[in-house]
Amino acid sequence: MNRLELGWSQERLAFASGLCVRTISAVECGTANPTSDVIESLVWALGVPASRLVG
């Protein structure tokens, strides 16, 4: 499940994951490579396996 499938804004995902909106935007736009900590935060917030995010 991704944030759009959940109907979440970038702000909602940032809040749920403990990340800043700027980080969410940069990862989604491909202007930043997420660290393992960022991936872990997104996995926890979205409830998906890491392979879903990086695959």
C-alpha positions as CSV (number, residue, x, y, z in Angstrom):
1,M,0.0,0.0,0.0
2,N,1.4,3.5,-0.8
3,R,0.2,6.8,0.5
4,L,-2.0,7.5,-2.5
5,E,-3.8,4.2,-2.1
6,L,-4.4,5.1,1.5
7,G,-5.6,8.6,0.5
8,W,-2.8,10.2,2.5
9,S,-1.2,13.5,1.8
10,Q,2.6,13.9,2.1
11,E,1.9,15.7,5.4
12,R,-0.1,12.8,6.8
13,L,2.7,10.3,5.8
14,A,5.3,12.6,7.4
15,F,3.3,12.7,10.6
16,A,2.8,9.0,10.7
17,S,6.4,8.2,9.9
18,G,8.1,10.9,12.0
19,L,9.8,12.3,8.9
20,C,9.6,15.8,7.5
21,V,7.5,16.6,4.4
22,R,10.6,17.7,2.6
23,T,12.1,14.2,3.0
24,I,8.9,12.5,1.8
25,S,8.8,14.8,-1.3
26,A,12.5,14.3,-2.1
27,V,12.1,10.5,-2.0
28,E,8.9,10.5,-4.1
29,C,10.5,12.8,-6.7
30,G,13.6,10.8,-6.8
31,T,15.9,13.7,-5.9
32,A,17.1,11.9,-2.7
33,N,17.9,8.3,-2.0
34,P,16.3,7.2,1.3
35,T,18.6,5.9,4.0
36,S,17.7,2.6,5.8
37,D,16.3,4.7,8.6
38,V,13.9,6.5,6.3
39,I,12.8,3.2,4.7
40,E,12.2,1.7,8.1
41,S,10.1,4.7,9.1
42,L,8.0,4.5,5.9
43,V,7.6,0.7,6.2
44,W,6.3,1.1,9.8
45,A,3.9,4.0,8.9
46,L,2.5,2.3,5.7
47,G,2.5,-1.3,7.1
48,V,4.2,-2.8,4.1
49,P,7.3,-4.9,3.7
50,A,10.5,-3.0,2.7
51,S,10.6,-5.0,-0.5
52,R,7.4,-3.2,-1.6
53,L,9.1,0.2,-1.2
54,V,12.4,-0.6,-2.9
55,G,11.2,-3.1,-5.4
